[in-house]
Amino acid sequence: MASWVVTGCMKEFGRSGKIATVDADLASTSGLEGGLSWADSTKAFNVGVAESNMMNLGEALAVLGYNTWVSTFCPFFDWRVMRRIAIGY
């Protein structure tokens, strides 16, 4: 399990104030929410089993100027949303 590395990084990154994390029901596995919550729990989101919503929320946070990290299992990323984000930029 490498999640402890991610958790440690998020603790450090969270001090900058311009970082947000979005998990799709993997907050206890990825280490993102645990690490960022240590610094600022208001910027760590868990959207549940809703990968499209996760990507949309991640995009919105990025547009607001946050360095945004999203996390789910690879097969569950919604490629249509990722394509729309890429084309939008």
C-alpha positions in Angstrom: 0.0 0.0 0.0 1.5 3.3 -1.1 -1.4 5.4 0.2 0.7 6.5 3.1 3.0 8.3 0.6 0.0 10.1 -0.9 -1.3 11.0 2.6 2.1 12.5 3.5 2.3 14.5 0.3 -1.2 15.8 0.7 -0.3 17.0 4.3 2.5 19.0 2.9 0.7 20.2 -0.3 -2.4 21.2 1.8 -0.4 23.9 3.6 -0.3 25.9 0.3 -4.0 26.6 0.5 -4.6 26.2 -3.2 -5.1 22.4 -3.4 -8.3 20.3 -3.4 -9.0 16.6 -3.7 -12.0 14.7 -5.0 -12.5 11.0 -4.4 -15.1 8.7 -5.9 -15.8 6.5 -2.8 -12.1 5.7 -2.3 -11.2 8.3 0.4 -10.0 5.6 2.8 -7.9 3.9 0.1 -6.3 6.7 -1.9 -4.9 8.7 1.0 -6.0 12.0 -0.6 -8.8 12.9 1.7 -6.9 11.8 4.9 -3.9 13.8 4.0 -5.6 17.0 2.9 -8.1 16.8 5.8 -5.2 17.0 8.1 -4.5 20.5 6.7 -8.0 21.7 5.6 -11.0 19.4 5.6 -13.1 21.9 3.7 -11.2 21.1 0.5 -11.3 17.3 0.6 -14.4 15.9 -1.2 -15.8 12.4 -1.5 -18.6 12.2 -4.1 -19.4 8.5 -3.7 -19.8 6.2 -6.6 -20.2 9.0 -9.2 -17.1 9.3 -11.3 -18.7 11.8 -13.8 -19.6 14.1 -10.9 -16.1 13.6 -9.5 -14.5 14.8 -12.8 -17.0 17.7 -13.1 -16.3 18.8 -9.5 -12.5 18.5 -10.1 -12.8 20.6 -13.3 -14.8 23.3 -11.4 -12.2 23.4 -8.6 -9.4 23.7 -11.2 -11.2 26.6 -12.9 -11.4 28.3 -9.5 -7.6 28.1 -9.3 -7.1 25.0 -7.2 -4.5 22.4 -7.9 -7.0 19.6 -8.0 -6.4 15.8 -7.5 -9.1 13.3 -8.4 -9.1 9.6 -7.5 -10.9 6.5 -8.5 -10.0 3.1 -9.9 -8.7 3.4 -13.5 -11.6 1.5 -15.2 -14.1 3.8 -13.6 -12.8 7.1 -15.0 -15.5 8.5 -17.3 -13.5 9.0 -20.5 -16.4 11.1 -22.1 -16.0 13.7 -19.3 -12.2 13.7 -19.6 -12.5 14.2 -23.4 -14.9 17.1 -22.9 -12.5 18.7 -20.4 -9.6 18.3 -22.8 -11.5 19.7 -25.7 -12.8 22.5 -23.6 -9.2 23.7 -23.0 
